[in-house]
């Protein structure tokens, strides 16, 4: 098994454990949005540091 396959297997197992045992998907407080604009190479403008200061895209985490 290659290292990448082993890493994917490890992540899959951990995700399964989280979902099955802790009902993570049933509690909206446990879910946070994925800022797709911050994913490398997803959006060309995200190469500059100033891009991440725009609170229209990247809002602070809500306080509970």
Helices and strands as residue ranges (DSSP letters): H 3-22, G 24-26, G 28-30, G 36-38, G 44-47, G 49-53
